[in-house]
Amino acid sequence: MNVLDWQKEVNNRKDALIEDTQKLLRIKSLLDEENAADDTPLGEGVKEALDFMLELGEKDGFTVKNVGSLAGHLEFGEGEEIVGVLCHVDVVPEGDGWTSDPFGAEIRDGKIFARGAIDDKGPTMAAYYAMKIVKELELPLSKRVRMIIGTDEESDWRCVEHYFKHEEMPAMGFAPDADFPIIYAEKGISDFDLVQIGHTEETDREVLAEVVHFQSGRRYNMVPDFAKASLVVHLEHTEVVQRYIDFLKKTELEGKYYIDNGELILELQGVSAHGMEPDNGKNAGILMASFLASLQLDEKACHYFQFVSRYLCDDSRGRKLGIACADEITGDLTVNVGKLSYTKENGGRLGFNVRYPVTNNMDDTKNRLQSLIEDEHFRLENFTDSKPHHVEEDDFLIQTLKNVYEQQTGEKAELLAIGGGTYARSLKSGVAFGPLFPGREDVAHQKDEYVFIEDLIKAAAIYAQAIYELAK
């Protein structure tokens, strides 16, 4: 069967692949818990995207199942074991600053631009067409092939948690949701909140301003690209405004200021990025907090913003928090502060996304952090922990995928470790496999996210051969 020209098979279906990818990308599949219902537990958008994939699969003759409207699967082939292809159709919020409609799936310069183009709707459709090719060629298989489709990968993974309570676990599989060649190790991922519970007693020192409200960020796993603060200024507004102008010049950031109902409003633009590498972005919330910490604020606000400035500014590795660590497999622990908020009435909150090496013990890290924050009058809430994932190099899955990648590309299949978390960690023998080729810019979670059409075609051919080799 090595005579099969997988690239030719994908090219024969290229127009349909592009069209179906655009259709899926045009669905605004954002988490919407406020408007959830029994049949749309995470909102209408993600359910619409799930239904789209299931209806497409049914039309093409796959065995289709909706699992609680949180996940679903498409399957073909026969055998006791399952080869899993783990995808997701939910996306992060679009953010600001796009040059075209983030859900328009516009094609420019050989690229499709849309939220989810590279993470993970484009790759999902490439994998779908790979399955479709193997199925339509009626190649003999000894295993079933199952695409598992999630709808909550960008938040709490309720989809796969629910799915695997009710459905079989694949013997092996891959997630087309990261980089080529092969991701064999993924950091552990912990999300949690730090909540302000106390502050220094009031003093007689002069207060320049009181912070009424401060907000930045929407997701733990995104670097916030916008921050806004409302202040009541007790002296002249001009002094705070001039300091803010100087701050903008020094940091070379964009921002604005204006008066609204007697309050001074400060806004700041940062640069969004995926939380697995905060240094790829500019955290508008931390930067705004560092500016506010330089003012003579009321005591509660001073306590909160000084904490942010002292422990989180210019440090994405947790050194100032005392939790820094690294290993040779997955590198540094990283800290992303994805959600920051403060109100005069309730004090402040911070939402953390910590990604830690495979050899690190998160319980020890948590204990060290708790010791520090108790002295700083914060408490830890909403702690979640997804353990690290690591597949040995001699595993059948990895050896098979290495051979396929090298045959298709003519390049050596190096094993990679990442800070991102993919559905691959749901499987004992699971890896992330593409779609981002070496040398391509990673634009996941950023404005103007895109996928190269030629890469989508190339990835589909690799996935088709991989599915066949794993399941034959």
Buried (B, 14 or more C-beta within 10 A) or exposed (E): EEEBEBBEBBBEBBEEBBEBBBBBBBBBBBBBEEEBEEEBBBBBBBBBBBBBBBEBBEEBEBEBBBBBBBBBBBBBBEEEBBBBBBBBBBBBBBBEBBEBEBBBBBBEEEBBBBBBBBBBBBBBBBBBBBBBBBBBEEBEBEBBBBBBBBBBBBBBBBBBBBBBEEBBBBBBBBBBBBBBBBBBBBBBBBBBBBBBEEBEEEEEEEBBBBBBBBBBBBBBBBBBBBBBBBBBBEEEBEEBBEBBEEBBEEBEBEBEBEEEEEBBBBBBBBBBBBBBBBEBBBBBBBBBBBBBBEBEBBBBBBBBBBBBBEBBBEBBBBBBBEBBBBBEBBBBBBBBBBBBBBBBEEBBBBBBBBBBBBBBEBEEBBEBBBEBBEEBBBEBEEEEBBBBBBBEEEBEBBEBBBBBBEBBBEEEBEBBBBBBBBBBBBBEBBBBBBBBBEEBEBBBBBBBBBBBBEBBBBBBBBBBBBBBBBBB
